[in-house]
Amino acid sequence: MLVIAGAISFSYFAGGSFSGITAQCVLNGQAGYAMELIQTRAQLATSISNDASGNILTLGFDDDPNVDSNGDGIPYNDQNHFEQFKFLGVNTTDGAACSANSLVYIPNTAAKDIQVLIPKGTRNLPGNNIFTVKESAIAIVRFGIADANAQDNYQAIDIQGTAVALNRPTSTNVVSILP
C-alpha cells in the first residue's frame, strides 16, 4: 500500500511539474514570437508612432520605393499602408485581472484583418506603457504574460525589447542611448 501511495503521489506531483513546464514554454514562445514580429516589422517601417495610452503601435510602410507618392522628392519614405500592434484589455499589472487581455497584430489597418499573437494574460509591466516611441524611430516594447492557472503554479514571463526602424527619415538618424 505504501509503494502504491508513493507511486500515485509521485505521479501527481510529476504531472503538475510537467504541466508547469509546458505552460512556461508556451508563454516563452508567445512572448518571443510577438517581440520578434514587432522588431522585424518595425525594421522595414518608414514611420513608427504610438497612441497616448501606449497600447497601440502604428507602423507606416512604403509599398513602392520607386514612386514618390507624398510629393517630397524622396521615393522611399512614403506611407502607403499602415500596420498596428494592439494591446486589448485593461491596463494592469495584476495577473488575475489581466486574464482576458490580449495582444493582436493588424497587418493592414484598411483591411481590418487581425492576427492574435497572445490570446490571454497580457499585462503591463509596473510603471510602463506597453509601447513607447522615442525619436520617431525607436519603439520600446514592454509587456508580460501571466497564466492564471493555479494547477500549474501560475507561470509568467516579462519581456522588454526595442524595435528600430531602419528605413527612417534622415532627421531621425541620430539615436540616443536609452535608459
C-alpha positions as CSV (number, residue, x, y, z in Angstrom):
1,M,0.0,0.0,0.0
2,L,2.8,2.4,0.8
3,V,4.5,1.7,-2.5
4,I,1.3,2.3,-4.4
5,A,0.6,5.5,-2.4
6,G,4.1,6.7,-3.1
7,A,3.8,6.0,-6.8
8,I,0.4,7.8,-7.0
9,S,1.9,10.7,-5.1
10,F,4.9,10.9,-7.4
11,S,2.7,10.7,-10.5
12,Y,0.5,13.6,-9.2
13,F,3.4,15.9,-8.4
14,A,5.3,15.0,-11.6
15,G,2.2,15.7,-13.7
16,G,1.9,19.1,-12.0
17,S,5.5,19.8,-12.7
18,F,5.3,18.8,-16.4
19,S,2.1,21.0,-16.7
20,G,4.0,23.9,-15.3
21,I,7.0,23.4,-17.6
22,T,4.7,23.1,-20.6
23,A,2.8,26.3,-19.7
24,Q,6.1,28.2,-19.2
25,C,7.3,27.0,-22.6
26,V,4.1,28.2,-24.3
27,L,4.3,31.6,-22.6
28,N,8.0,31.9,-23.6
29,G,7.2,31.0,-27.2
30,Q,4.3,33.5,-27.4
31,A,6.3,36.4,-25.9
32,G,9.4,35.6,-28.1
33,Y,7.3,35.4,-31.3
34,A,5.4,38.6,-30.6
35,M,8.6,40.5,-29.9
36,E,10.4,39.1,-32.9
37,L,7.4,40.0,-35.2
38,I,7.3,43.6,-33.8
39,Q,11.0,44.1,-34.3
40,T,11.0,42.6,-37.8
41,R,8.1,44.7,-39.0
42,A,9.5,47.9,-37.3
43,Q,12.8,47.5,-39.2
44,L,11.0,47.8,-42.5
45,A,8.7,50.7,-41.5
46,T,9.1,54.2,-42.7
47,S,7.3,55.6,-39.7
48,I,6.6,54.5,-36.1
49,S,4.1,56.0,-33.7
50,N,2.1,55.1,-30.7
51,D,-1.2,56.3,-29.2
52,A,-1.3,58.4,-26.0
53,S,-2.2,55.4,-23.9
54,G,0.8,53.4,-25.1
55,N,-1.5,50.5,-26.1
56,I,-1.3,50.8,-29.9
57,L,1.9,50.8,-32.0
58,T,1.4,52.0,-35.6
59,L,3.9,51.4,-38.4
60,G,3.8,53.1,-41.8
61,F,5.1,51.3,-44.9
62,D,6.1,52.4,-48.4
63,D,4.5,49.9,-50.9
64,D,6.6,51.1,-53.9
65,P,10.1,52.6,-53.1
66,N,10.4,53.8,-56.7
67,V,7.4,56.1,-56.6
68,D,7.2,59.3,-54.6
69,S,3.6,59.2,-53.6
70,N,3.8,62.0,-51.0
71,G,5.5,64.6,-53.2
72,D,8.5,65.3,-51.0
73,G,11.0,64.3,-53.8
74,I,12.1,61.2,-51.9
75,P,10.6,58.0,-53.3
76,Y,11.5,55.5,-50.5
77,N,10.0,57.2,-47.4
78,D,6.2,57.2,-48.2
79,Q,3.5,55.8,-46.1
80,N,1.1,53.9,-48.3
81,H,-0.3,51.4,-45.8
82,F,-0.2,51.0,-42.0
83,E,0.1,48.1,-39.7
84,Q,-0.7,48.0,-36.0
85,F,0.1,46.1,-32.9
86,K,-2.7,46.5,-30.3
87,F,-3.0,45.6,-26.6
88,L,-6.6,44.8,-26.0
89,G,-7.9,44.9,-22.4
90,V,-7.4,46.6,-19.1
91,N,-4.1,48.2,-18.2
92,T,-3.0,46.4,-15.1
93,T,-0.1,44.5,-13.6
94,D,-2.4,42.2,-11.7
95,G,-2.2,38.6,-13.1
96,A,-5.8,37.7,-12.3
97,A,-7.2,40.9,-13.7
98,C,-5.4,40.6,-17.0
99,S,-6.6,37.1,-17.8
100,A,-8.8,38.4,-20.7
101,N,-6.2,40.8,-22.1
102,S,-4.6,40.0,-25.5
103,L,-2.0,41.3,-28.0
104,V,-3.0,41.4,-31.6
105,Y,-1.4,42.3,-35.0
106,I,-3.3,44.0,-37.8
107,P,-1.2,43.6,-41.0
108,N,-3.2,46.2,-42.9
109,T,-5.4,48.7,-41.0
110,A,-7.5,49.2,-44.1
111,A,-8.4,45.5,-44.4
112,K,-9.0,45.0,-40.6
113,D,-7.5,41.6,-40.6
114,I,-6.5,40.6,-37.1
115,Q,-3.9,38.0,-36.0
116,V,-3.9,37.1,-32.3
117,L,-0.3,37.0,-31.1
118,I,-1.1,36.4,-27.4
119,P,-4.6,35.3,-26.7
120,K,-4.8,35.9,-23.0
121,G,-2.9,37.1,-20.0
122,T,-1.1,40.1,-21.5
123,R,-0.2,42.7,-18.9
124,N,1.7,46.0,-18.4
125,L,5.0,45.9,-16.6
126,P,4.9,48.1,-13.5
127,G,5.2,51.8,-14.3
128,N,5.5,51.3,-18.1
129,N,3.3,51.5,-21.2
130,I,3.4,48.5,-23.5
131,F,4.6,50.7,-26.4
132,T,6.7,53.8,-26.2
133,V,8.2,55.6,-29.2
134,K,11.3,57.6,-28.9
135,E,12.7,60.0,-31.6
136,S,10.1,58.8,-34.2
137,A,12.4,55.8,-34.9
138,I,12.6,53.6,-31.8
139,A,9.8,51.6,-30.4
140,I,10.3,50.3,-26.8
141,V,8.1,47.3,-26.1
142,R,7.5,46.1,-22.6
143,F,4.9,43.6,-21.6
144,G,4.3,40.5,-19.5
145,I,2.1,37.4,-19.9
146,A,0.6,35.8,-16.8
147,D,-1.0,32.4,-16.8
148,A,-3.6,32.4,-14.0
149,N,-3.9,28.6,-13.9
150,A,-3.4,27.6,-10.3
151,Q,-2.8,23.9,-11.2
152,D,0.5,24.7,-12.8
153,N,1.6,27.2,-10.2
154,Y,0.9,30.5,-12.0
155,Q,3.5,30.7,-14.8
156,A,4.5,34.2,-16.0
157,I,7.1,36.0,-18.2
158,D,8.1,39.6,-18.6
159,I,9.8,40.8,-21.8
160,Q,11.3,44.0,-22.9
161,G,12.9,45.0,-26.2
162,T,13.4,47.7,-28.7
163,A,12.5,47.9,-32.4
164,V,14.3,50.3,-34.6
165,A,13.1,51.5,-38.0
166,L,16.0,51.1,-40.4
167,N,14.1,52.9,-43.2
168,R,13.7,56.1,-41.2
169,P,14.0,59.7,-42.4
170,T,17.4,61.4,-42.2
171,S,16.1,63.8,-39.5
172,T,15.9,60.8,-37.0
173,N,19.2,59.2,-37.9
174,V,20.8,60.3,-34.6
175,V,19.7,57.8,-31.9
176,S,20.4,58.5,-28.3
177,I,21.2,55.8,-25.7
178,L,18.1,54.8,-23.8
179,P,17.9,54.4,-20.1
